[in-house]
């Protein structure tokens, strides 16, 4: 499936590759239905070209990743202040391809109701299936969607957790294709573990997900942390690739929400306000 991206989608910053995976030379990439080439020179400088343009794209390095835009963003790459804290470990978890709309992936990331059924005995378990009331809002001052006062009982909230706990969550959608989870840190009271999911839409119904974690955990092995996060996401991928339609429905009455879907409702409303249609069932005007 392919269709041109609208201006609202073009004018975003997108994570397209972990810096550690960009070797000297040239490699192929793709964003919003457009083929890209990523080149690293001998001095480490990275340049990105789109096949339909003669000038290089705007690109920047942030949070261990390469970010590019095909348009003219009004803001810089999303800020994550916690990444400046010296005692946080940066765990780049590898890119995962998914045959689904990138917006579906973001919405799934916001959904707590599936924890007991998809991530059984890790992020949830029966009979603790209720999604307790939480607060959602579109923060106009920063143009982000937030869900706060979220909590869910989890048998193993993190790799370092030694037993089940009632985990506190905050969700933040910082741009249409990038979302951040702040959750209870088992190793440090009054601080949050930070888990990010940066989604790279290859086409409307196909994408790559780039999960990265910024954790307070000086005990767990790096490989174990990566495998733990990959396990969670690969469980999600099975569900995502079987959702129909693959594109995110924005038309009224396409899907019936429940009380637990408050963050999804806010996210879809925000997308419509911004004019985002790439990866949805709405055709751009």
PyMOL commands that set and color helices and strands:
alter all, ss='L'
color gray80, all
select helices_A, chain A and resi 7-10+19-21+81-84+102-109+115-118+222-240+259-274
alter helices_A, ss='H'
color red, helices_A
select strands_A, chain A and resi 14-18+25-31+34-40+46-50+58-62+65-69+89-98+135-139+144-154+165-175+178-184+192-203+206-215
alter strands_A, ss='S'
color yellow, strands_A
deselect
rebuild
show_as cartoon
